[in-house]
């Protein structure tokens, strides 16, 4: 899901996927679909897993969640 939260990473992944697999990625917001198990780019998926660490994802999630004008629990109950 981190790819959709950070457009630059999504673009990077889509370019690498097309270059390595030879076709456009079939994906939804939080899934990547494969029609043939032997066509799965395991090395690319492994590389993708290193692009985010837990703290980066939490920070990104919090920034996206709080930027939409929604109040945090602290703001609602000071």
Backbone torsions as a table, in degrees:
resi	resn	phi	psi	omega
1	UNK	NA	-22.3	-179.7
2	UNK	-59.1	-26.9	179.9
3	UNK	-63.4	-40.2	-179.1
4	UNK	-74.9	-23.4	178.9
5	UNK	-80.5	-20.3	-179.3
6	UNK	-129.5	93.8	-173.5
7	UNK	-54.1	-34.2	-179.9
8	UNK	-64.0	-38.8	177.9
9	UNK	-70.3	-37.3	177.8
10	UNK	-60.9	-47.4	179.6
11	UNK	-61.3	-43.3	178.5
12	UNK	-59.9	-46.0	-179.5
13	UNK	-63.1	-46.4	-178.2
14	UNK	-61.4	-38.9	177.8
15	UNK	-66.0	-46.3	179.3
16	UNK	-64.3	-40.1	179.6
17	UNK	-61.4	-49.0	-179.6
18	UNK	-61.7	-39.3	-179.5
19	UNK	-68.0	-38.5	-175.5
20	UNK	-86.3	-34.2	-176.2
21	UNK	-97.2	-28.1	178.9
22	UNK	90.1	10.4	175.5
23	UNK	-153.8	167.4	-179.8
24	UNK	-68.2	143.6	178.5
25	UNK	-69.8	137.4	174.7
26	UNK	-97.1	99.4	-175.2
27	UNK	-142.5	155.8	173.4
28	UNK	-109.8	-164.0	-177.7
29	UNK	-65.7	-33.8	-178.3
30	UNK	-135.4	23.7	178.6
31	UNK	-143.4	155.2	175.6
32	UNK	-126.2	120.6	-174.0
33	UNK	-102.6	141.5	178.3
34	UNK	-127.8	135.7	179.2
35	UNK	-91.9	-22.8	-179.2
36	UNK	-130.5	120.2	-178.9
37	UNK	-57.4	-32.6	-179.1
38	UNK	-75.1	-6.6	179.4
39	UNK	-100.6	6.2	-179.0
40	UNK	-73.5	124.7	179.7
41	UNK	-83.4	78.3	-174.5
42	UNK	-57.9	-39.7	-179.9
43	UNK	-62.8	-41.7	179.1
44	UNK	-66.5	-41.2	179.1
45	UNK	-65.8	-38.6	175.3
46	UNK	-62.5	-41.2	177.1
47	UNK	-63.6	-42.8	179.2
48	UNK	-57.7	-38.5	-179.3
49	UNK	-63.5	-21.7	179.8
50	UNK	-88.3	-9.2	-177.8
51	UNK	-73.0	-21.1	-179.4
52	UNK	-127.1	137.8	167.3
53	UNK	-111.0	170.9	-173.5
54	UNK	-60.0	-45.9	-177.7
55	UNK	-64.3	-38.9	177.7
56	UNK	-63.2	-43.1	179.9
57	UNK	-64.0	-42.9	179.5
58	UNK	-62.2	-46.3	178.6
59	UNK	-60.6	-43.8	179.4
60	UNK	-64.5	-43.8	178.4
61	UNK	-59.5	-48.1	-178.8
62	UNK	-63.3	-41.2	-178.7
63	UNK	-65.7	-38.7	178.7
64	UNK	-69.6	-40.9	-178.3
65	UNK	-66.6	-39.9	-176.9
66	UNK	-83.8	-16.7	-177.1
67	UNK	-79.8	-13.0	-176.7
68	UNK	-85.2	10.0	178.7
69	UNK	86.5	-0.3	178.0
70	UNK	-77.0	144.4	178.5
71	UNK	-83.5	143.5	173.9
72	UNK	-82.2	168.1	179.3
73	UNK	-59.4	-40.2	178.8
74	UNK	-62.3	-40.0	-179.6
75	UNK	-68.2	-33.1	-179.6
76	UNK	-78.5	-33.2	-177.3
77	UNK	-128.6	76.1	-175.8
78	UNK	-64.7	NA	NA
